Amino acid sequence: MVANNGGTGIHTGSTPLLSNLLYDNNSGIVTTPVTKGPVVVAANLTGVNGTSVLVAVPNAAAGTIVQIYQAADCNSSPEGRTLLQTDTFSASGTLVATVPLQSVGTSLVATLTTSTNGTPATDHTTAFSPSCSEVLPESAVVTPTTVIQNASATVTATGFTPGETVDATVHSNSVDVGQVVAGPDGSVHLTFTVPADLAPGTHELVLVGQTSGYMAVAAFTVLAGSGYRLARADGSVLAYGGAGLFGSAEAEHLVAPIVGMAATSDGGGYWLVAADGGVFNFGDAAFYGSLAGRHLNGPVVGMAATPDGGGYWLVAADGGVFAFGDAAFYGSTGGTRLNAPIVGIAASPDGLGYWLVAADGGVFAFGDAVFHGSMGGSRLNAPVVGVAASPTGGYWLAASDGGVFSFDAAFDGSMGGKSLNGPIVGVAATSDGNGYWLVGDDGGVFSFGDAQFAGAAARSTTGDPIVGITPTEG
């Protein structure tokens, strides 16, 4: 997306579409120098979420309502416009709204109102005049397009006045991330650090030339930084490193204790599952169903999410598997005589299969999950308590004494033979498969390979043990 307000308004090509106006709650509409920038611009940030629209009203008060319309052209009458989106400024300055996907060349009109019925925003002098801009192709690119919190990314753009200073701001939090001077050809290249507290999801990097008022916008996706979350049996959740905390089930009246946890792939949400099959969702993790209130042949002991976060599987101690959302059912050991109860489930890398693991180390593969071996029939010093999948299709098993058994996955160490304050209850792998964490029921966390230690939990004063760990990594 680009916008140019070089003295006579925002341009698309040579046609001015927007005058240099600024809405001020005290003074109403006032003309402003070119360096103040446009009032509204539309960005063709095409993707699954639609088209992003940047509305810049530097002096608008928090709570001011913006309505965005689709129009046949910038001269169309109000009666011929279609309302696409209503949004509210949470703070003075700018707002980024997402409207249904629009094609290049579509005219978008923005108006300020003081109520949802469309009444124009007014003060003692005048109302805010509608502003129009066409949807334009992107002229800026962020590389990589997906980046984790607190990591570096580079934005490249063209079209600025040679030698002018260009300001870079990340929206929707409106965080300044740096300045750069445009080169002799009007291009800019800026490496910036993604704010550590920027929420996972799609954001916009906005570049504005201080002299020309020229603007370029590029979209990029933020993933949670490296870290992990721990879940307790009482439903409380603890976050470490770059993992965000989005809520817990601690205040819920749980019919059965929490026994497992799974996270969305972008790190922006997670699910908890209870022994009775109840599911609790937080952040961007959606609820797709549960087993609460249903008769079960065995208690639920774990869960796994699909790679896109659009579904999940629950597994019971008898080997029964229950699929929700876009998670497909590929089979189970329900009704099969087992030498030991099932204790965990892990999804294959593409989500088209899964492994179940039993307390005796037996492994059962379904769908495209490949069987690479098990500890079934082997003498174990302690029962197996969990399984984690490698991104290459292998897996690790973890035992309560800290022993780790790798199958078509790298062995990076274990706590086997070492003194533990509490038994190991879970295992989780890093996103590249070059490391893993073990967690004990006392909250102790042990990292191996490239898994980074980000903290451990104190033992619960109520006696509720830790029951699981999920990583959050880009």
Order of alpha helices (4+ residues) and beta strands (2+ residues): beta-beta-beta-beta-beta-beta-beta-beta-beta-beta-beta-beta-beta-beta-beta-beta-beta-beta-beta-beta-beta-beta-beta-beta-beta-beta-beta-beta-beta-beta-beta-beta-beta-beta-beta-beta-beta-beta
